[in-house]
Amino acid sequence: MQILKEEVRSAIVLAAYEEFRQSGYSEASMRRIAAAAGMTSGNIYRYFRNKEDLFDAIVGPLYSEYSRYAEEYLKTAEAIVTDGWDVQARISFFDRVQDTLVGLLKASGPSLLLLLCRSEGSKYESIRSELTGFVESLLTKTFTAVKGPGGPLDERERIEIGMLSATLIESVAWIVAKYHDSDMVGTLVERMIDVFGGGIEKRLETYRS
């Protein structure tokens, strides 16, 4: 019976993070990870089946947490739209989304960089598109509900929403790639969301005027 040591596993994960950070998922080498962890290439497979398994061990928990929140908030947004989206409900809801996002970014540590900026070639490589789609869905529901009797969103309004969503996620990725301190990342993202939120509120005011 093989006895796996937690300290060895931790050393592998640490070495893997550095390898993925420097080379990205596609170009990362299990041989280099093993060498950096101080073991043979064969021994590393006692702990992880392959490179995908190792990458998943680092970024999988963060992705699962994001997915759970995304599903929850989209359902909540749909319910608010159906039941009536008054000003206070909208403010309260988006405050919750902002607090959750900033908290998640602060707590995610180094795995966020790998997920957003180093995952090409892995099963997570579409994460930016997924996040953009999530934000786009939230904004579409918000704009549609506030516009109300004004009718469905026109093509220009949908383009605006897509532009805002993509810019927001790309801005988060830029921050994560440039700054590695979790508190700094959280602070910068919080400020960025405040700016975006102010712009969105200003845009929504045109529907109420």
C-alpha positions in Angstrom: 0.0 0.0 0.0 1.4 3.4 -1.0 1.5 6.0 1.7 1.3 9.5 0.3 2.8 12.3 2.3 0.9 15.6 2.5 4.1 17.6 2.6 5.2 16.0 -0.6 1.9 16.8 -2.3 2.2 20.4 -1.1 5.6 20.7 -2.6 4.3 19.4 -5.9 1.4 21.9 -5.9 3.8 24.7 -5.1 6.2 23.7 -7.9 3.3 23.3 -10.3 1.9 26.7 -9.5 5.3 28.3 -10.5 5.5 26.2 -13.6 2.0 27.1 -14.7 2.5 30.7 -13.8 5.6 31.0 -15.9 4.8 28.7 -18.8 1.0 28.5 -18.9 -1.0 25.2 -18.9 -0.2 24.3 -22.5 3.6 24.6 -22.2 4.0 23.4 -18.6 6.1 20.3 -18.1 5.4 17.5 -15.5 9.1 16.7 -15.7 10.1 20.3 -14.7 7.5 20.3 -12.0 8.9 17.0 -10.6 12.4 18.4 -10.7 11.4 21.6 -8.9 9.6 19.5 -6.2 12.7 17.4 -5.7 11.5 14.1 -7.0 11.6 11.8 -10.1 9.1 12.2 -12.9 7.7 8.8 -12.1 7.1 9.6 -8.5 4.9 12.6 -9.2 2.3 10.3 -10.8 1.7 8.7 -7.4 0.1 12.0 -6.4 -1.4 13.3 -9.6 -2.6 11.3 -12.6 -1.5 13.9 -15.2 -1.0 17.6 -15.8 -4.7 18.2 -16.1 -5.3 16.6 -12.7 -2.6 18.7 -11.2 -4.0 22.0 -12.7 -7.5 21.0 -11.6 -6.3 20.6 -8.0 -5.1 24.2 -8.0 -7.9 26.0 -9.9 -10.8 23.6 -9.6 -12.1 24.7 -6.2 -12.1 28.4 -7.3 -14.0 27.5 -10.5 -16.5 25.4 -8.6 -17.2 28.3 -6.2 -17.6 30.8 -9.0 -20.0 28.4 -10.8 -22.1 28.1 -7.6 -22.4 31.8 -7.2 -23.1 32.4 -10.9 -26.0 29.9 -10.8 -27.4 31.4 -7.6 -27.3 35.0 -8.7 -28.8 34.3 -12.2 -31.7 32.6 -10.5 -32.1 35.5 -8.1 -32.0 38.0 -10.9 -34.6 36.1 -12.8 -36.9 36.0 -9.7 -36.5 39.8 -9.1 -37.3 40.5 -12.7 -40.4 38.3 -12.5 -41.6 39.7 -9.2 -40.8 43.3 -10.0 -37.4 45.0 -9.9 -37.7 48.2 -7.9 -34.8 50.5 -7.2 -34.1 49.2 -3.7 -34.1 45.5 -4.8 -31.7 46.3 -7.6 -29.3 48.2 -5.4 -29.4 45.4 -2.7 -28.9 42.7 -5.3 -25.9 44.3 -7.0 -24.3 45.2 -3.6 -24.5 41.4 -2.9 -22.9 40.6 -6.2 -20.1 43.1 -5.7 -19.4 42.0 -2.2 -19.3 38.3 -3.2 -17.0 39.0 -6.2 -14.5 41.1 -4.3 -14.5 38.6 -1.4 -13.9 35.7 -3.8 -11.1 37.5 -5.5 -9.4 38.3 -2.2 -9.7 34.8 -1.0 -8.7 33.0 -4.2 -5.0 33.6 -3.9 -2.7 32.5 -6.7 -5.2 30.2 -8.4 -7.0 33.2 -9.8 -4.0 34.2 -12.0 -3.8 30.7 -13.4 -7.5 30.4 -14.0 -7.9 33.8 -15.8 -4.5 34.2 -17.5 -2.7 30.8 -17.8 -5.4 28.3 -18.6 -5.2 28.1 -22.4 -5.2 24.5 -23.5 -7.0 23.3 -20.3 -10.7 22.6 -19.8 -10.9 26.1 -18.2 -9.6 28.0 -21.2 -13.1 29.5 -21.9 -13.4 31.0 -18.4 -13.2 34.6 -19.5 -16.0 34.0 -22.0 -18.0 32.3 -19.3 -17.5 35.2 -16.9 -18.4 37.7 -19.6 -21.6 35.7 -20.4 -22.5 35.7 -16.7 -22.1 39.5 -16.4 -23.9 40.0 -19.7 -26.9 37.9 -18.5 -27.1 40.0 -15.3 -27.0 43.3 -17.1 -29.4 42.2 -19.7 -32.0 41.2 -17.0 -31.4 44.5 -15.3 -31.7 46.7 -18.3 -34.7 44.8 -19.6 -36.5 45.1 -16.2 -35.8 48.8 -15.8 -36.7 49.6 -19.3 -40.0 47.9 -18.7 -42.8 49.4 -20.8 -40.2 50.8 -23.2 -40.1 47.5 -24.9 -37.3 44.9 -25.4 -33.6 46.0 -25.7 -32.6 47.1 -29.2 -29.4 46.1 -30.9 -27.4 49.1 -29.8 -28.4 48.5 -26.1 -27.4 44.8 -26.4 -24.0 45.9 -27.9 -23.5 48.3 -25.0 -24.1 45.5 -22.5 -21.7 43.2 -24.3 -19.1 45.9 -24.4 -19.5 46.6 -20.7 -19.3 42.9 -19.8 -16.2 42.2 -21.8 -14.4 45.3 -20.6 -15.2 44.4 -17.0 -13.8 40.9 -17.2 -10.7 41.9 -19.2 -10.0 44.6 -16.6 -10.2 42.0 -13.8 -7.7 39.8 -15.8 -5.4 42.7 -16.3 -5.4 43.5 -12.6 -4.8 39.9 -11.6 -1.9 39.5 -14.1 -0.2 42.7 -12.9 -0.8 42.5 -9.1 -0.3 39.4 -7.1 -1.3 40.6 -3.6 -4.8 39.5 -2.8 -5.7 42.6 -0.8 -4.5 44.9 -3.6 -6.4 42.8 -6.2 -9.6 43.1 -4.1 -9.2 46.8 -3.6 -8.6 47.6 -7.3 -11.4 45.4 -8.4 -13.7 47.0 -5.9 -12.8 50.5 -7.2 -13.2 49.3 -10.8 -16.7 47.9 -10.0 -17.7 51.2 -8.4 -16.7 53.1 -11.6 -18.6 50.6 -13.8 -21.6 50.6 -11.4 -21.8 54.3 -11.6 -21.8 54.3 -15.3 -24.4 51.6 -15.5 -26.7 53.5 -13.1 -26.3 56.6 -15.1 -27.3 54.6 -18.2 -30.3 53.2 -16.5 -31.5 56.6 -15.5 -32.2 57.3 -19.1 -34.9 54.7 -19.0 -36.5 56.2 -15.9 -36.5 59.8 -17.1 
